[in-house]
């Protein structure tokens, strides 16, 4: 069966959620190999000059509080991506300070003359800079013929923003926690359902998706974002598709070397891959002391990690 986001055809409904630290090219390629329907990069500034590795032809998620640089960035990489997404969901301290991510949906309704860091608190998840968001989406759609999506969080204006955005986007992602919740506390599933019913475009559900609840979620939503459950375990996409997987850290390390990823990133991912492994504590202790990629490799080989 073929699934679609705009003109983009997907083989299944399991998408890798956009995550800043885990989603390097090696990890994304492993997720794709395991059966992920579409990989997303972590959020990327359109003003960034950092080299992008896009061999998995991912969705690229942009962020910012204006349309500056978006058109030229899209034109630069358009042939190498599957779709473009705009981040309206990041709850980080940096997003709060700069007024982007989830806080772009809040700041306009805060008192005037208040610094960005205080605006978010004053807005209390009730606002929404809808005009700015609409301008950004117009620029994105004008710069590409590829599908465009957004990823929202629960807020007082999320459904209004979604209804405005459906004029421009091919799908809407919703993480039904507020910016102030971050990644803790209960996900408001009923809110996500209300947003789904309010729009006509496909909706991608995000928030605590796992192997136990995914079938139920896909009865209510068009696609799911698999996030934290995939960290250190790209094989989850194989299992979601009813298949077995032997994908492990050694596969990651091979790709990481190919793309010359930084030691710090490789060590971070090695720690992630210890999740659920027998002797994980011993492995992590060995990795903590690693000072080079060679050290990481020796720990992996000695402990048979993946």
Buried (B, 14 or more C-beta within 10 A) or exposed (E): EEBEBBEBEBEBBBBBBBBBEBBBBBBBBBBBBBBBBBBBBBBBBBEEEEEBBBBBBBBBBBBBBBBBBBBEBBEEBBEBBBBBBBBBBBBBEEBBEBBBBBBBBBBBBBEEEBEBEEBBBBBBBEBBBBEBBBBBBEBBBEBBEBBBBBBBBBBBBBBBBBBBBBEBBBBBBBBBBBBBBBEEEEBBBEBBBBBBEBBEBBBBBBBBBBEEEBEEBBEEBBBBBBBBBBBBBBBBBBBBBEEEBEBBBBBBBEBBEEBEBEBEBBBBBBBBBBEEBEEBEBBBEBBEEBEEBEBBBEBBEEBEBB
